[in-house]
Amino acid sequence: MLSEIRAYLSQRGRASLSDIALHLHVSPDAARGMLELWERKGRVCRLAAACGGSCSKGCGHCPESAADEVYAWKN
């Protein structure tokens, strides 16, 4: 699964935690654990909140708390 995260983020550049979890068919917590491993290795960085903190949760693009986490692959 770690290689799937690498491929997914390399192709997309960045993605929210919820998108990554959906792509991998795992829970956001499981995806976060794998992403943290890549962070420790210096290959992934966590970016600022996807909605800038101003989301009213009515837009449909911010599924719960996972919307606050966006990850990017470092080239």
mmCIF file of the N, C-alpha and C atoms, coordinates in Angstrom:
data_MODEL
# 
_entry.id   MODEL 
# 
loop_
_atom_site.group_PDB 
_atom_site.id 
_atom_site.type_symbol 
_atom_site.label_atom_id 
_atom_site.label_alt_id 
_atom_site.label_comp_id 
_atom_site.label_asym_id 
_atom_site.label_entity_id 
_atom_site.label_seq_id 
_atom_site.pdbx_PDB_ins_code 
_atom_site.Cartn_x 
_atom_site.Cartn_y 
_atom_site.Cartn_z 
_atom_site.occupancy 
_atom_site.B_iso_or_equiv 
_atom_site.pdbx_formal_charge 
_atom_site.auth_seq_id 
_atom_site.auth_comp_id 
_atom_site.auth_asym_id 
_atom_site.auth_atom_id 
_atom_site.pdbx_PDB_model_num 
ATOM 1   N N  . MET A 1 1  ? 0.811   -1.197 0.000   1.00 0.00 ? 1  MET A N  1 
ATOM 2   C CA . MET A 1 1  ? 0.000   0.000  0.000   1.00 0.00 ? 1  MET A CA 1 
ATOM 3   C C  . MET A 1 1  ? 0.854   1.262  0.000   1.00 0.00 ? 1  MET A C  1 
ATOM 4   N N  . LEU A 1 2  ? 2.017   1.188  0.592   1.00 0.00 ? 2  LEU A N  1 
ATOM 5   C CA . LEU A 1 2  ? 2.886   2.367  0.587   1.00 0.00 ? 2  LEU A CA 1 
ATOM 6   C C  . LEU A 1 2  ? 3.264   2.762  -0.836  1.00 0.00 ? 2  LEU A C  1 
ATOM 7   N N  . SER A 1 3  ? 3.504   1.776  -1.674  1.00 0.00 ? 3  SER A N  1 
ATOM 8   C CA . SER A 1 3  ? 3.844   2.089  -3.066  1.00 0.00 ? 3  SER A CA 1 
ATOM 9   C C  . SER A 1 3  ? 2.640   2.661  -3.805  1.00 0.00 ? 3  SER A C  1 
ATOM 10  N N  . GLU A 1 4  ? 1.431   2.266  -3.412  1.00 0.00 ? 4  GLU A N  1 
ATOM 11  C CA . GLU A 1 4  ? 0.227   2.839  -4.022  1.00 0.00 ? 4  GLU A CA 1 
ATOM 12  C C  . GLU A 1 4  ? 0.086   4.308  -3.657  1.00 0.00 ? 4  GLU A C  1 
ATOM 13  N N  . ILE A 1 5  ? 0.408   4.646  -2.410  1.00 0.00 ? 5  ILE A N  1 
ATOM 14  C CA . ILE A 1 5  ? 0.372   6.052  -2.001  1.00 0.00 ? 5  ILE A CA 1 
ATOM 15  C C  . ILE A 1 5  ? 1.394   6.845  -2.806  1.00 0.00 ? 5  ILE A C  1 
ATOM 16  N N  . ARG A 1 6  ? 2.587   6.292  -2.941  1.00 0.00 ? 6  ARG A N  1 
ATOM 17  C CA . ARG A 1 6  ? 3.637   6.968  -3.711  1.00 0.00 ? 6  ARG A CA 1 
ATOM 18  C C  . ARG A 1 6  ? 3.168   7.222  -5.147  1.00 0.00 ? 6  ARG A C  1 
ATOM 19  N N  . ALA A 1 7  ? 2.621   6.220  -5.776  1.00 0.00 ? 7  ALA A N  1 
ATOM 20  C CA . ALA A 1 7  ? 2.162   6.362  -7.164  1.00 0.00 ? 7  ALA A CA 1 
ATOM 21  C C  . ALA A 1 7  ? 1.017   7.367  -7.267  1.00 0.00 ? 7  ALA A C  1 
ATOM 22  N N  . TYR A 1 8  ? 0.076   7.289  -6.351  1.00 0.00 ? 8  TYR A N  1 
ATOM 23  C CA . TYR A 1 8  ? -1.101  8.173  -6.371  1.00 0.00 ? 8  TYR A CA 1 
ATOM 24  C C  . TYR A 1 8  ? -0.686  9.631  -6.194  1.00 0.00 ? 8  TYR A C  1 
ATOM 25  N N  . LEU A 1 9  ? 0.143   9.896  -5.188  1.00 0.00 ? 9  LEU A N  1 
ATOM 26  C CA . LEU A 1 9  ? 0.563   11.277 -4.943  1.00 0.00 ? 9  LEU A CA 1 
ATOM 27  C C  . LEU A 1 9  ? 1.548   11.770 -5.995  1.00 0.00 ? 9  LEU A C  1 
ATOM 28  N N  . SER A 1 10 ? 2.392   10.903 -6.507  1.00 0.00 ? 10 SER A N  1 
ATOM 29  C CA . SER A 1 10 ? 3.316   11.306 -7.569  1.00 0.00 ? 10 SER A CA 1 
ATOM 30  C C  . SER A 1 10 ? 2.545   11.751 -8.799  1.00 0.00 ? 10 SER A C  1 
ATOM 31  N N  . GLN A 1 11 ? 1.489   11.029 -9.108  1.00 0.00 ? 11 GLN A N  1 
ATOM 32  C CA . GLN A 1 11 ? 0.680   11.352 -10.280 1.00 0.00 ? 11 GLN A CA 1 
ATOM 33  C C  . GLN A 1 11 ? -0.140  12.617 -10.067 1.00 0.00 ? 11 GLN A C  1 
ATOM 34  N N  . ARG A 1 12 ? -0.758  12.760 -8.900  1.00 0.00 ? 12 ARG A N  1 
ATOM 35  C CA . ARG A 1 12 ? -1.655  13.888 -8.624  1.00 0.00 ? 12 ARG A CA 1 
ATOM 36  C C  . ARG A 1 12 ? -0.934  15.115 -8.095  1.00 0.00 ? 12 ARG A C  1 
ATOM 37  N N  . GLY A 1 13 ? 0.194   14.920 -7.465  1.00 0.00 ? 13 GLY A N  1 
ATOM 38  C CA . GLY A 1 13 ? 0.903   16.032 -6.850  1.00 0.00 ? 13 GLY A CA 1 
ATOM 39  C C  . GLY A 1 13 ? 0.489   16.242 -5.410  1.00 0.00 ? 13 GLY A C  1 
ATOM 40  N N  . ARG A 1 14 ? -0.815  16.332 -5.181  1.00 0.00 ? 14 ARG A N  1 
ATOM 41  C CA . ARG A 1 14 ? -1.352  16.472 -3.825  1.00 0.00 ? 14 ARG A CA 1 
ATOM 42  C C  . ARG A 1 14 ? -2.752  15.893 -3.781  1.00 0.00 ? 14 ARG A C  1 
ATOM 43  N N  . ALA A 1 15 ? -3.168  15.518 -2.571  1.00 0.00 ? 15 ALA A N  1 
ATOM 44  C CA . ALA A 1 15 ? -4.500  14.949 -2.389  1.00 0.00 ? 15 ALA A CA 1 
ATOM 45  C C  . ALA A 1 15 ? -4.894  15.051 -0.928  1.00 0.00 ? 15 ALA A C  1 
ATOM 46  N N  . SER A 1 16 ? -6.192  15.096 -0.692  1.00 0.00 ? 16 SER A N  1 
ATOM 47  C CA . SER A 1 16 ? -6.681  15.130 0.691   1.00 0.00 ? 16 SER A CA 1 
ATOM 48  C C  . SER A 1 16 ? -6.612  13.730 1.288   1.00 0.00 ? 16 SER A C  1 
ATOM 49  N N  . LEU A 1 17 ? -6.610  13.690 2.593   1.00 0.00 ? 17 LEU A N  1 
ATOM 50  C CA . LEU A 1 17 ? -6.593  12.411 3.297   1.00 0.00 ? 17 LEU A CA 1 
ATOM 51  C C  . LEU A 1 17 ? -7.788  11.568 2.886   1.00 0.00 ? 17 LEU A C  1 
ATOM 52  N N  . SER A 1 18 ? -8.949  12.182 2.759   1.00 0.00 ? 18 SER A N  1 
ATOM 53  C CA . SER A 1 18 ? -10.141 11.416 2.396   1.00 0.00 ? 18 SER A CA 1 
ATOM 54  C C  . SER A 1 18 ? -10.019 10.833 0.992   1.00 0.00 ? 18 SER A C  1 
ATOM 55  N N  . ASP A 1 19 ? -9.431  11.574 0.052   1.00 0.00 ? 19 ASP A N  1 
ATOM 56  C CA . ASP A 1 19 ? -9.226  11.048 -1.302  1.00 0.00 ? 19 ASP A CA 1 
ATOM 57  C C  . ASP A 1 19 ? -8.269  9.862  -1.297  1.00 0.00 ? 19 ASP A C  1 
ATOM 58  N N  . ILE A 1 20 ? -7.205  9.982  -0.524  1.00 0.00 ? 20 ILE A N  1 
ATOM 59  C CA . ILE A 1 20 ? -6.214  8.904  -0.447  1.00 0.00 ? 20 ILE A CA 1 
ATOM 60  C C  . ILE A 1 20 ? -6.840  7.657  0.176   1.00 0.00 ? 20 ILE A C  1 
ATOM 61  N N  . ALA A 1 21 ? -7.584  7.840  1.263   1.00 0.00 ? 21 ALA A N  1 
ATOM 62  C CA . ALA A 1 21 ? -8.236  6.706  1.924   1.00 0.00 ? 21 ALA A CA 1 
ATOM 63  C C  . ALA A 1 21 ? -9.238  6.039  0.985   1.00 0.00 ? 21 ALA A C  1 
ATOM 64  N N  . LEU A 1 22 ? -9.996  6.835  0.254   1.00 0.00 ? 22 LEU A N  1 
ATOM 65  C CA . LEU A 1 22 ? -10.967 6.295  -0.694  1.00 0.00 ? 22 LEU A CA 1 
ATOM 66  C C  . LEU A 1 22 ? -10.260 5.511  -1.799  1.00 0.00 ? 22 LEU A C  1 
ATOM 67  N N  . HIS A 1 23 ? -9.174  6.053  -2.303  1.00 0.00 ? 23 HIS A N  1 
ATOM 68  C CA . HIS A 1 23 ? -8.418  5.385  -3.358  1.00 0.00 ? 23 HIS A CA 1 
ATOM 69  C C  . HIS A 1 23 ? -7.863  4.042  -2.891  1.00 0.00 ? 23 HIS A C  1 
ATOM 70  N N  . LEU A 1 24 ? -7.409  3.983  -1.648  1.00 0.00 ? 24 LEU A N  1 
ATOM 71  C CA . LEU A 1 24 ? -6.813  2.769  -1.099  1.00 0.00 ? 24 LEU A CA 1 
ATOM 72  C C  . LEU A 1 24 ? -7.836  1.805  -0.501  1.00 0.00 ? 24 LEU A C  1 
ATOM 73  N N  . HIS A 1 25 ? -9.101  2.275  -0.362  1.00 0.00 ? 25 HIS A N  1 
ATOM 74  C CA . HIS A 1 25 ? -10.153 1.468  0.263   1.00 0.00 ? 25 HIS A CA 1 
ATOM 75  C C  . HIS A 1 25 ? -9.814  1.144  1.716   1.00 0.00 ? 25 HIS A C  1 
ATOM 76  N N  . VAL A 1 26 ? -9.327  2.169  2.436   1.00 0.00 ? 26 VAL A N  1 
ATOM 77  C CA . VAL A 1 26 ? -9.006  2.018  3.858   1.00 0.00 ? 26 VAL A CA 1 
ATOM 78  C C  . VAL A 1 26 ? -9.617  3.193  4.611   1.00 0.00 ? 26 VAL A C  1 
ATOM 79  N N  . SER A 1 27 ? -9.586  3.128  5.922   1.00 0.00 ? 27 SER A N  1 
ATOM 80  C CA . SER A 1 27 ? -10.084 4.230  6.743   1.00 0.00 ? 27 SER A CA 1 
ATOM 81  C C  . SER A 1 27 ? -9.095  5.403  6.675   1.00 0.00 ? 27 SER A C  1 
ATOM 82  N N  . PRO A 1 28 ? -9.580  6.616  6.937   1.00 0.00 ? 28 PRO A N  1 
ATOM 83  C CA . PRO A 1 28 ? -8.654  7.759  6.984   1.00 0.00 ? 28 PRO A CA 1 
ATOM 84  C C  . PRO A 1 28 ? -7.532  7.564  8.006   1.00 0.00 ? 28 PRO A C  1 
ATOM 85  N N  . ASP A 1 29 ? -7.833  6.922  9.132   1.00 0.00 ? 29 ASP A N  1 
ATOM 86  C CA . ASP A 1 29 ? -6.795  6.686  10.145  1.00 0.00 ? 29 ASP A CA 1 
ATOM 87  C C  . ASP A 1 29 ? -5.706  5.755  9.617   1.00 0.00 ? 29 ASP A C  1 
ATOM 88  N N  . ALA A 1 30 ? -6.096  4.732  8.869   1.00 0.00 ? 30 ALA A N  1 
ATOM 89  C CA . ALA A 1 30 ? -5.107  3.815  8.295   1.00 0.00 ? 30 ALA A CA 1 
ATOM 90  C C  . ALA A 1 30 ? -4.248  4.543  7.259   1.00 0.00 ? 30 ALA A C  1 
ATOM 91  N N  . ALA A 1 31 ? -4.897  5.344  6.430   1.00 0.00 ? 31 ALA A N  1 
ATOM 92  C CA . ALA A 1 31 ? -4.160  6.115  5.412   1.00 0.00 ? 31 ALA A CA 1 
ATOM 93  C C  . ALA A 1 31 ? -3.209  7.103  6.086   1.00 0.00 ? 31 ALA A C  1 
ATOM 94  N N  . ARG A 1 32 ? -3.667  7.741  7.149   1.00 0.00 ? 32 ARG A N  1 
ATOM 95  C CA . ARG A 1 32 ? -2.835  8.708  7.872   1.00 0.00 ? 32 ARG A CA 1 
ATOM 96  C C  . ARG A 1 32 ? -1.579  8.039  8.417   1.00 0.00 ? 32 ARG A C  1 
ATOM 97  N N  . GLY A 1 33 ? -1.726  6.837  8.929   1.00 0.00 ? 33 GLY A N  1 
ATOM 98  C CA . GLY A 1 33 ? -0.569  6.098  9.453   1.00 0.00 ? 33 GLY A CA 1 
ATOM 99  C C  . GLY A 1 33 ? 0.471   5.842  8.381   1.00 0.00 ? 33 GLY A C  1 
ATOM 100 N N  . MET A 1 34 ? 0.011   5.457  7.205   1.00 0.00 ? 34 MET A N  1 
ATOM 101 C CA . MET A 1 34 ? 0.946   5.210  6.098   1.00 0.00 ? 34 MET A CA 1 
ATOM 102 C C  . MET A 1 34 ? 1.583   6.515  5.623   1.00 0.00 ? 34 MET A C  1 
ATOM 103 N N  . LEU A 1 35 ? 0.801   7.573  5.589   1.00 0.00 ? 35 LEU A N  1 
ATOM 104 C CA . LEU A 1 35 ? 1.329   8.875  5.176   1.00 0.00 ? 35 LEU A CA 1 
ATOM 105 C C  . LEU A 1 35 ? 2.361   9.397  6.170   1.00 0.00 ? 35 LEU A C  1 
ATOM 106 N N  . GLU A 1 36 ? 2.138   9.136  7.449   1.00 0.00 ? 36 GLU A N  1 
ATOM 107 C CA . GLU A 1 36 ? 3.098   9.557  8.468   1.00 0.00 ? 36 GLU A CA 1 
ATOM 108 C C  . GLU A 1 36 ? 4.448   8.860  8.275   1.00 0.00 ? 36 GLU A C  1 
ATOM 109 N N  . LEU A 1 37 ? 4.410   7.606  7.829   1.00 0.00 ? 37 LEU A N  1 
ATOM 110 C CA . LEU A 1 37 ? 5.660   6.903  7.541   1.00 0.00 ? 37 LEU A CA 1 
ATOM 111 C C  . LEU A 1 37 ? 6.412   7.620  6.412   1.00 0.00 ? 37 LEU A C  1 
ATOM 112 N N  . TRP A 1 38 ? 5.699   7.972  5.345   1.00 0.00 ? 38 TRP A N  1 
ATOM 113 C CA . TRP A 1 38 ? 6.335   8.704  4.239   1.00 0.00 ? 38 TRP A CA 1 
ATOM 114 C C  . TRP A 1 38 ? 6.812   10.080 4.696   1.00 0.00 ? 38 TRP A C  1 
ATOM 115 N N  . GLU A 1 39 ? 6.078   10.709 5.611   1.00 0.00 ? 39 GLU A N  1 
ATOM 116 C CA . GLU A 1 39 ? 6.520   12.010 6.159   1.00 0.00 ? 39 GLU A CA 1 
ATOM 117 C C  . GLU A 1 39 ? 7.847   11.856 6.897   1.00 0.00 ? 39 GLU A C  1 
ATOM 118 N N  . ARG A 1 40 ? 7.949   10.840 7.740   1.00 0.00 ? 40 ARG A N  1 
ATOM 119 C CA . ARG A 1 40 ? 9.191   10.614 8.494   1.00 0.00 ? 40 ARG A CA 1 
ATOM 120 C C  . ARG A 1 40 ? 10.372  10.361 7.565   1.00 0.00 ? 40 ARG A C  1 
ATOM 121 N N  . LYS A 1 41 ? 10.116  9.749  6.417   1.00 0.00 ? 41 LYS A N  1 
ATOM 122 C CA . LYS A 1 41 ? 11.171  9.495  5.436   1.00 0.00 ? 41 LYS A CA 1 
ATOM 123 C C  . LYS A 1 41 ? 11.470  10.724 4.577   1.00 0.00 ? 41 LYS A C  1 
ATOM 124 N N  . GLY A 1 42 ? 10.685  11.794 4.762   1.00 0.00 ? 42 GLY A N  1 
ATOM 125 C CA . GLY A 1 42 ? 10.912  13.019 4.026   1.00 0.00 ? 42 GLY A CA 1 
ATOM 126 C C  . GLY A 1 42 ? 10.381  13.019 2.604   1.00 0.00 ? 42 GLY A C  1 
ATOM 127 N N  . ARG A 1 43 ? 9.480   12.105 2.274   1.00 0.00 ? 43 ARG A N  1 
ATOM 128 C CA . ARG A 1 43 ? 8.951   12.003 0.916   1.00 0.00 ? 43 ARG A CA 1 
ATOM 129 C C  . ARG A 1 43 ? 7.592   12.666 0.742   1.00 0.00 ? 43 ARG A C  1 
ATOM 130 N N  . VAL A 1 44 ? 6.869   12.882 1.834   1.00 0.00 ? 44 VAL A N  1 
ATOM 131 C CA . VAL A 1 44 ? 5.539   13.485 1.796   1.00 0.00 ? 44 VAL A CA 1 
ATOM 132 C C  . VAL A 1 44 ? 5.518   14.639 2.782   1.00 0.00 ? 44 VAL A C  1 
ATOM 133 N N  . CYS A 1 45 ? 4.796   15.688 2.422   1.00 0.00 ? 45 CYS A N  1 
ATOM 134 C CA . CYS A 1 45 ? 4.593   16.768 3.387   1.00 0.00 ? 45 CYS A CA 1 
ATOM 135 C C  . CYS A 1 45 ? 3.102   17.040 3.523   1.00 0.00 ? 45 CYS A C  1 
ATOM 136 N N  . ARG A 1 46 ? 2.722   17.405 4.716   1.00 0.00 ? 46 ARG A N  1 
ATOM 137 C CA . ARG A 1 46 ? 1.334   17.756 5.007   1.00 0.00 ? 46 ARG A CA 1 
ATOM 138 C C  . ARG A 1 46 ? 1.186   19.251 4.779   1.00 0.00 ? 46 ARG A C  1 
ATOM 139 N N  . LEU A 1 47 ? 0.198   19.626 3.992   1.00 0.00 ? 47 LEU A N  1 
ATOM 140 C CA . LEU A 1 47 ? -0.026  21.022 3.647   1.00 0.00 ? 47 LEU A CA 1 
ATOM 141 C C  . LEU A 1 47 ? -1.084  21.638 4.557   1.00 0.00 ? 47 LEU A C  1 
ATOM 142 N N  . ALA A 1 48 ? -1.278  22.929 4.407   1.00 0.00 ? 48 ALA A N  1 
ATOM 143 C CA . ALA A 1 48 ? -2.287  23.639 5.187   1.00 0.00 ? 48 ALA A CA 1 
ATOM 144 C C  . ALA A 1 48 ? -3.674  23.090 4.880   1.00 0.00 ? 48 ALA A C  1 
ATOM 145 N N  . ALA A 1 49 ? -4.625  23.443 5.694   1.00 0.00 ? 49 ALA A N  1 
ATOM 146 C CA . ALA A 1 49 ? -6.000  22.960 5.527   1.00 0.00 ? 49 ALA A CA 1 
ATOM 147 C C  . ALA A 1 49 ? -6.515  23.213 4.119   1.00 0.00 ? 49 ALA A C  1 
ATOM 148 N N  . ALA A 1 50 ? -7.213  22.245 3.587   1.00 0.00 ? 50 ALA A N  1 
ATOM 149 C CA . ALA A 1 50 ? -7.723  22.319 2.216   1.00 0.00 ? 50 ALA A CA 1 
ATOM 150 C C  . ALA A 1 50 ? -8.711  23.452 2.038   1.00 0.00 ? 50 ALA A C  1 
ATOM 151 N N  . CYS A 1 51 ? -9.484  23.739 3.046   1.00 0.00 ? 51 CYS A N  1 
ATOM 152 C CA . CYS A 1 51 ? -10.509 24.768 2.920   1.00 0.00 ? 51 CYS A CA 1 
ATOM 153 C C  . CYS A 1 51 ? -10.079 26.076 3.570   1.00 0.00 ? 51 CYS A C  1 
ATOM 154 N N  . GLY A 1 52 ? -8.871  26.155 4.013   1.00 0.00 ? 52 GLY A N  1 
ATOM 155 C CA . GLY A 1 52 ? -8.399  27.380 4.644   1.00 0.00 ? 52 GLY A CA 1 
ATOM 156 C C  . GLY A 1 52 ? -9.095  27.705 5.943   1.00 0.00 ? 52 GLY A C  1 
ATOM 157 N N  . GLY A 1 53 ? -9.780  26.725 6.508   1.00 0.00 ? 53 GLY A N  1 
ATOM 158 C CA . GLY A 1 53 ? -10.457 26.933 7.778   1.00 0.00 ? 53 GLY A CA 1 
ATOM 159 C C  . GLY A 1 53 ? -11.780 27.654 7.647   1.00 0.00 ? 53 GLY A C  1 
ATOM 160 N N  . SER A 1 54 ? -12.196 27.976 6.429   1.00 0.00 ? 54 SER A N  1 
ATOM 161 C CA . SER A 1 54 ? -13.428 28.746 6.268   1.00 0.00 ? 54 SER A CA 1 
ATOM 162 C C  . SER A 1 54 ? -14.585 27.909 5.745   1.00 0.00 ? 54 SER A C  1 
ATOM 163 N N  . CYS A 1 55 ? -14.437 26.611 5.701   1.00 0.00 ? 55 CYS A N  1 
ATOM 164 C CA . CYS A 1 55 ? -15.470 25.753 5.140   1.00 0.00 ? 55 CYS A CA 1 
ATOM 165 C C  . CYS A 1 55 ? -16.679 25.693 6.067   1.00 0.00 ? 55 CYS A C  1 
ATOM 166 N N  . SER A 1 56 ? -17.842 25.810 5.461   1.00 0.00 ? 56 SER A N  1 
ATOM 167 C CA . SER A 1 56 ? -19.077 25.723 6.233   1.00 0.00 ? 56 SER A CA 1 
ATOM 168 C C  . SER A 1 56 ? -19.600 24.299 6.292   1.00 0.00 ? 56 SER A C  1 
ATOM 169 N N  . LYS A 1 57 ? -18.881 23.376 5.682   1.00 0.00 ? 57 LYS A N  1 
ATOM 170 C CA . LYS A 1 57 ? -19.244 21.959 5.586   1.00 0.00 ? 57 LYS A CA 1 
ATOM 171 C C  . LYS A 1 57 ? -20.516 21.771 4.771   1.00 0.00 ? 57 LYS A C  1 
ATOM 172 N N  . GLY A 1 58 ? -20.893 22.763 4.009   1.00 0.00 ? 58 GLY A N  1 
ATOM 173 C CA . GLY A 1 58 ? -22.061 22.638 3.161   1.00 0.00 ? 58 GLY A CA 1 
ATOM 174 C C  . GLY A 1 58 ? -21.706 22.543 1.695   1.00 0.00 ? 58 GLY A C  1 
ATOM 175 N N  . CYS A 1 59 ? -20.436 22.589 1.378   1.00 0.00 ? 59 CYS A N  1 
ATOM 176 C CA . CYS A 1 59 ? -20.027 22.600 -0.028  1.00 0.00 ? 59 CYS A CA 1 
ATOM 177 C C  . CYS A 1 59 ? -19.978 21.206 -0.638  1.00 0.00 ? 59 CYS A C  1 
ATOM 178 N N  . GLY A 1 60 ? -19.913 20.193 0.183   1.00 0.00 ? 60 GLY A N  1 
ATOM 179 C CA . GLY A 1 60 ? -19.841 18.837 -0.321  1.00 0.00 ? 60 GLY A CA 1 
ATOM 180 C C  . GLY A 1 60 ? -18.444 18.395 -0.701  1.00 0.00 ? 60 GLY A C  1 
ATOM 181 N N  . HIS A 1 61 ? -17.468 19.269 -0.571  1.00 0.00 ? 61 HIS A N  1 
ATOM 182 C CA . HIS A 1 61 ? -16.098 18.930 -0.934  1.00 0.00 ? 61 HIS A CA 1 
ATOM 183 C C  . HIS A 1 61 ? -15.221 18.675 0.279   1.00 0.00 ? 61 HIS A C  1 
ATOM 184 N N  . CYS A 1 62 ? -15.757 18.708 1.445   1.00 0.00 ? 62 CYS A N  1 
ATOM 185 C CA . CYS A 1 62 ? -14.966 18.600 2.672   1.00 0.00 ? 62 CYS A CA 1 
ATOM 186 C C  . CYS A 1 62 ? -15.535 17.516 3.583   1.00 0.00 ? 62 CYS A C  1 
ATOM 187 N N  . PRO A 1 63 ? -15.289 16.261 3.268   1.00 0.00 ? 63 PRO A N  1 
ATOM 188 C CA . PRO A 1 63 ? -15.819 15.200 4.114   1.00 0.00 ? 63 PRO A CA 1 
ATOM 189 C C  . PRO A 1 63 ? -15.188 15.188 5.494   1.00 0.00 ? 63 PRO A C  1 
ATOM 190 N N  . GLU A 1 64 ? -15.935 15.624 6.451   1.00 0.00 ? 64 GLU A N  1 
ATOM 191 C CA . GLU A 1 64 ? -15.584 15.609 7.867   1.00 0.00 ? 64 GLU A CA 1 
ATOM 192 C C  . GLU A 1 64 ? -14.184 16.158 8.140   1.00 0.00 ? 64 GLU A C  1 
ATOM 193 N N  . SER A 1 65 ? -13.476 15.582 9.102   1.00 0.00 ? 65 SER A N  1 
ATOM 194 C CA . SER A 1 65 ? -12.179 16.129 9.503   1.00 0.00 ? 65 SER A CA 1 
ATOM 195 C C  . SER A 1 65 ? -11.070 15.839 8.506   1.00 0.00 ? 65 SER A C  1 
ATOM 196 N N  . ALA A 1 66 ? -11.250 14.863 7.630   1.00 0.00 ? 66 ALA A N  1 
ATOM 197 C CA . ALA A 1 66 ? -10.210 14.522 6.665   1.00 0.00 ? 66 ALA A CA 1 
ATOM 198 C C  . ALA A 1 66 ? -9.946  15.671 5.692   1.00 0.00 ? 66 ALA A C  1 
ATOM 199 N N  . ALA A 1 67 ? -10.904 16.599 5.562   1.00 0.00 ? 67 ALA A N  1 
ATOM 200 C CA . ALA A 1 67 ? -10.729 17.725 4.648   1.00 0.00 ? 67 ALA A CA 1 
ATOM 201 C C  . ALA A 1 67 ? -9.619  18.647 5.116   1.00 0.00 ? 67 ALA A C  1 
ATOM 202 N N  . ASP A 1 68 ? -9.295  18.602 6.406   1.00 0.00 ? 68 ASP A N  1 
ATOM 203 C CA . ASP A 1 68 ? -8.260  19.473 6.944   1.00 0.00 ? 68 ASP A CA 1 
ATOM 204 C C  . ASP A 1 68 ? -6.861  18.984 6.612   1.00 0.00 ? 68 ASP A C  1 
ATOM 205 N N  . GLU A 1 69 ? -6.741  17.798 6.091   1.00 0.00 ? 69 GLU A N  1 
ATOM 206 C CA . GLU A 1 69 ? -5.426  17.228 5.830   1.00 0.00 ? 69 GLU A CA 1 
ATOM 207 C C  . GLU A 1 69 ? -5.216  17.040 4.331   1.00 0.00 ? 69 GLU A C  1 
ATOM 208 N N  . VAL A 1 70 ? -4.223  17.739 3.806   1.00 0.00 ? 70 VAL A N  1 
ATOM 209 C CA . VAL A 1 70 ? -3.840  17.589 2.405   1.00 0.00 ? 70 VAL A CA 1 
ATOM 210 C C  . VAL A 1 70 ? -2.363  17.234 2.386   1.00 0.00 ? 70 VAL A C  1 
ATOM 211 N N  . TYR A 1 71 ? -2.022  16.252 1.573   1.00 0.00 ? 71 TYR A N  1 
ATOM 212 C CA . TYR A 1 71 ? -0.659  15.755 1.498   1.00 0.00 ? 71 TYR A CA 1 
ATOM 213 C C  . TYR A 1 71 ? -0.108  15.939 0.095   1.00 0.00 ? 71 TYR A C  1 
ATOM 214 N N  . ALA A 1 72 ? 1.185   16.201 0.008   1.00 0.00 ? 72 ALA A N  1 
ATOM 215 C CA . ALA A 1 72 ? 1.851   16.360 -1.293  1.00 0.00 ? 72 ALA A CA 1 
ATOM 216 C C  . ALA A 1 72 ? 3.109   15.510 -1.315  1.00 0.00 ? 72 ALA A C  1 
ATOM 217 N N  . TRP A 1 73 ? 3.390   14.971 -2.483  1.00 0.00 ? 73 TRP A N  1 
ATOM 218 C CA . TRP A 1 73 ? 4.610   14.177 -2.688  1.00 0.00 ? 73 TRP A CA 1 
ATOM 219 C C  . TRP A 1 73 ? 5.749   15.106 -3.009  1.00 0.00 ? 73 TRP A C  1 
ATOM 220 N N  . LYS A 1 74 ? 6.890   14.917 -2.366  1.00 0.00 ? 74 LYS A N  1 
ATOM 221 C CA . LYS A 1 74 ? 8.086   15.714 -2.637  1.00 0.00 ? 74 LYS A CA 1 
ATOM 222 C C  . LYS A 1 74 ? 8.880   15.034 -3.754  1.00 0.00 ? 74 LYS A C  1 
ATOM 223 N N  . ASN A 1 75 ? 9.160   15.774 -4.800  1.00 0.00 ? 75 ASN A N  1 
ATOM 224 C CA . ASN A 1 75 ? 9.942   15.196 -5.919  1.00 0.00 ? 75 ASN A CA 1 
ATOM 225 C C  . ASN A 1 75 ? 11.411  15.233 -5.656  1.00 0.00 ? 75 ASN A C  1 
# 
